[in-house]
Amino acid sequence: MTDQNNIPDSVEIIDQHLDNFFDSEEILVLHEKESEIVHSDIFIVKPAEDRNFNLLLTCGLSALPMKVPDDLDHLKFAEITILLPTHWKLEYDDFADENNYWPIRTLKQLSKYPHLNNTWFGYGHTIPLDDTHKVNHNFDSIILLGSITLSDDFTYIETEEKEIYFYSAIPIYKEELEYKLEHGTDKLLSLFEQFDIDEIVDINRKNVCK
C-alpha cells in the first residue's frame, strides 16, 4: 500500500499552480465532504475576456500514483479537466439538476477511478459515463486527450517531488467510441477536425460517426 505521507500534497501544488494563471475571485472550489480512496475537490475557473468557457478540473487524482506501465513511470500522476460553455449553470443551487451537475459528477468519479480499479489514465483512454442518472445528452463515454485550448505550461506541472499531467475529458457518443476502438484515437480526432468539433462541451453537437 502506498504511504500517502511520503507524497506531496496535490492540493497545495495545484493551488499554487492556479495562482500563477488566475485571480482567486475567478475560482470556485467544490470541496468533497466524504472521501473514498482520495479526497477529490473540483476547481471551477469562471470565464473571462480571454476565456469563453468555464474550466473545471479535478484535484485529488494526483494525490496517489496510478499503476502505470514500468516504461511510463513519469505519467503516474494526473488530473482531469473539462471545458463547459459560458451559459452552463454552475452555482450551488443549480447542482440539484443532474443536467447541470453531470460534468462535476463525472470528474469526481474519474478522480477515483484509477485508484479503485488498480489502473491508470493516459492519452486516448476511454471511460464509460455514469448512466444511472437521467440527463439531457446522449454521450456514452469520455475520451482523455491533450487539450488544444489550454496552454502547455498550464496542463503540465513539474515540481521536485512529482510531475502532474492534465488530460482533457471529451464526451463522445457510442458510435464514436466504437470507431475509436476499431480505428484508433488519431482517426477519431481527424473526424473531429473535419467536422470542427470543439473541446468545449456541446450537448447538441454532431455525432461524427453517425
C-alpha positions as CSV (number, residue, x, y, z in Angstrom):
1,M,0.0,0.0,0.0
2,T,1.2,3.5,-0.9
3,D,2.3,5.7,2.0
4,Q,0.4,8.9,1.4
5,N,2.6,10.7,4.0
6,N,5.5,10.5,1.6
7,I,3.6,12.0,-1.3
8,P,3.4,15.8,-1.6
9,D,0.0,17.4,-1.1
10,S,-1.5,17.8,-4.5
11,V,-4.0,20.4,-3.2
12,E,-1.1,22.7,-2.3
13,I,0.7,22.0,-5.6
14,I,-2.4,22.7,-7.7
15,D,-3.4,25.7,-5.6
16,Q,-0.1,27.3,-6.2
17,H,-0.2,26.4,-9.9
18,L,-3.6,28.0,-10.4
19,D,-2.4,31.2,-8.6
20,N,0.1,31.6,-11.5
21,F,-2.8,31.8,-14.0
22,F,-5.9,33.1,-12.3
23,D,-7.1,35.6,-9.6
24,S,-8.6,34.0,-6.5
25,E,-12.0,35.6,-7.2
26,E,-12.2,33.7,-10.5
27,I,-12.0,30.3,-8.8
28,L,-14.7,28.4,-7.0
29,V,-13.8,25.2,-5.1
30,L,-16.3,22.4,-4.6
31,H,-15.0,20.6,-1.5
32,E,-15.7,16.9,-1.1
33,K,-17.4,16.2,2.2
34,E,-16.8,12.4,2.3
35,S,-13.8,10.8,0.6
36,E,-13.1,7.4,-0.7
37,I,-9.5,6.4,-1.5
38,V,-8.5,10.0,-2.2
39,H,-10.1,13.4,-1.3
40,S,-11.4,14.8,-4.5
41,D,-12.2,18.5,-4.9
42,I,-13.3,20.2,-8.1
43,F,-12.0,23.6,-9.1
44,I,-14.2,25.8,-11.3
45,V,-12.5,28.7,-13.1
46,K,-15.0,31.2,-14.3
47,P,-15.0,32.7,-17.9
48,A,-13.1,35.9,-18.6
49,E,-12.5,38.2,-21.5
50,D,-9.8,35.8,-22.8
51,R,-11.7,32.6,-21.9
52,N,-15.0,31.8,-23.4
53,F,-15.6,28.8,-21.3
54,N,-15.8,27.5,-17.7
55,L,-12.7,25.5,-16.8
56,L,-13.3,22.6,-14.4
57,L,-10.5,20.4,-13.1
58,T,-10.0,17.7,-10.6
59,C,-7.8,18.0,-7.5
60,G,-7.3,14.6,-5.9
61,L,-6.4,12.1,-8.6
62,S,-2.7,13.0,-8.3
63,A,-2.7,12.5,-4.6
64,L,-1.7,8.9,-5.3
65,P,0.3,7.5,-8.1
66,M,-1.6,5.5,-10.7
67,K,-0.4,2.0,-11.6
68,V,1.3,2.8,-14.9
69,P,3.4,0.5,-17.0
70,D,7.1,0.5,-15.9
71,D,8.2,2.4,-19.0
72,L,5.7,5.2,-18.3
73,D,6.5,5.9,-14.7
74,H,6.6,9.7,-15.5
75,L,2.9,9.6,-16.2
76,K,1.8,8.2,-12.8
77,F,0.3,11.5,-11.6
78,A,-2.6,13.1,-13.5
79,E,-5.6,15.3,-13.2
80,I,-8.6,15.8,-15.5
81,T,-10.1,19.0,-17.0
82,I,-13.3,19.6,-18.8
83,L,-14.4,22.8,-20.5
84,L,-18.1,23.9,-20.3
85,P,-19.8,26.8,-22.2
86,T,-20.2,30.1,-20.5
87,H,-24.0,29.6,-20.2
88,W,-23.6,26.4,-18.1
89,K,-25.3,26.8,-14.7
90,L,-22.6,26.3,-12.0
91,E,-24.0,27.8,-8.9
92,Y,-24.6,25.5,-5.9
93,D,-28.4,25.8,-6.2
94,D,-28.1,24.6,-9.8
95,F,-26.5,21.2,-8.9
96,A,-29.8,19.6,-7.8
97,D,-30.5,19.4,-11.5
98,E,-28.4,16.5,-13.0
99,N,-28.3,18.3,-16.3
100,N,-26.1,20.9,-14.7
101,Y,-24.2,18.5,-12.3
102,W,-23.2,15.6,-14.5
103,P,-19.8,17.0,-15.6
104,I,-18.9,17.5,-11.9
105,R,-20.1,14.0,-11.1
106,T,-18.0,12.7,-13.9
107,L,-14.9,14.5,-12.8
108,K,-15.3,13.2,-9.2
109,Q,-15.7,9.6,-10.5
110,L,-12.7,10.0,-12.8
111,S,-10.5,11.3,-9.9
112,K,-11.0,8.0,-8.1
113,Y,-11.4,5.5,-10.9
114,P,-7.7,4.5,-11.4
115,H,-7.2,4.0,-7.7
116,L,-10.4,2.0,-7.2
117,N,-9.6,-0.2,-10.2
118,N,-5.8,-0.5,-9.9
119,T,-5.3,1.0,-13.3
120,W,-4.2,4.3,-14.9
121,F,-5.3,7.1,-17.3
122,G,-3.4,8.2,-20.3
123,Y,-3.8,9.8,-23.7
124,G,-6.7,8.2,-25.7
125,H,-8.1,6.2,-22.9
126,T,-11.9,5.9,-22.8
127,I,-14.1,5.5,-19.7
128,P,-17.9,4.9,-19.7
129,L,-20.1,7.7,-18.4
130,D,-22.4,7.0,-15.4
131,D,-25.7,6.1,-16.9
132,T,-27.6,5.8,-13.6
133,H,-28.9,9.4,-13.8
134,K,-31.2,10.7,-16.5
135,V,-29.6,13.6,-18.3
136,N,-30.2,15.8,-21.4
137,H,-27.4,14.4,-23.6
138,N,-26.7,11.2,-25.4
139,F,-23.0,10.8,-24.7
140,D,-21.8,7.3,-23.9
141,S,-18.2,7.8,-22.7
142,I,-15.3,10.1,-22.0
143,I,-12.1,10.1,-24.1
144,L,-9.0,11.6,-22.5
145,L,-6.9,13.8,-24.8
146,G,-4.4,16.6,-24.7
147,S,-6.0,20.0,-24.5
148,I,-6.0,22.1,-27.7
149,T,-7.4,25.1,-25.8
150,L,-5.3,25.2,-22.6
151,S,-1.6,26.1,-22.8
152,D,1.1,23.6,-22.4
153,D,2.5,25.4,-19.3
154,F,-0.9,25.0,-17.7
155,T,-1.5,21.4,-18.5
156,Y,1.8,20.2,-17.1
157,I,3.2,20.7,-13.6
158,E,6.7,19.8,-12.6
159,T,7.9,20.1,-9.1
160,E,10.9,18.5,-7.3
161,E,8.5,15.8,-5.9
162,K,6.2,15.0,-8.8
163,E,5.1,15.7,-12.4
164,I,1.4,16.1,-13.0
165,Y,-0.2,15.8,-16.4
166,F,-3.7,17.3,-17.2
167,Y,-5.9,15.4,-19.6
168,S,-8.9,16.9,-21.2
169,A,-12.2,14.9,-20.8
170,I,-14.2,14.9,-24.1
171,P,-17.6,13.3,-24.0
172,I,-18.2,11.1,-27.0
173,Y,-21.1,9.1,-28.5
174,K,-21.4,5.3,-28.6
175,E,-20.7,5.2,-32.3
176,E,-17.6,7.4,-31.9
177,L,-16.3,5.1,-29.1
178,E,-16.8,2.1,-31.4
179,Y,-15.0,3.9,-34.2
180,K,-12.1,4.8,-31.9
181,L,-11.7,1.2,-30.7
182,E,-11.6,-0.1,-34.3
183,H,-9.6,2.6,-36.0
184,G,-7.6,4.4,-33.2
185,T,-7.6,7.8,-31.5
186,D,-5.9,9.7,-34.3
187,K,-8.6,8.6,-36.8
188,L,-11.3,9.8,-34.5
189,L,-9.5,13.1,-34.0
190,S,-9.3,13.5,-37.7
191,L,-13.1,13.3,-37.9
192,F,-13.4,15.8,-35.0
193,E,-11.2,18.2,-37.0
194,Q,-13.2,17.6,-40.2
195,F,-16.5,18.4,-38.5
196,D,-15.0,21.3,-36.4
197,I,-15.8,19.6,-33.1
198,D,-14.7,22.0,-30.2
199,E,-13.2,21.0,-26.9
200,I,-15.9,22.9,-25.1
201,V,-18.8,20.6,-24.3
202,D,-21.8,20.9,-26.6
203,I,-24.6,18.5,-25.6
204,N,-26.1,19.0,-29.1
205,R,-23.0,18.6,-31.2
206,K,-22.9,16.4,-34.2
207,N,-22.2,12.7,-33.9
208,V,-19.3,12.4,-36.4
209,C,-19.7,8.6,-36.7
210,K,-23.5,8.5,-37.4
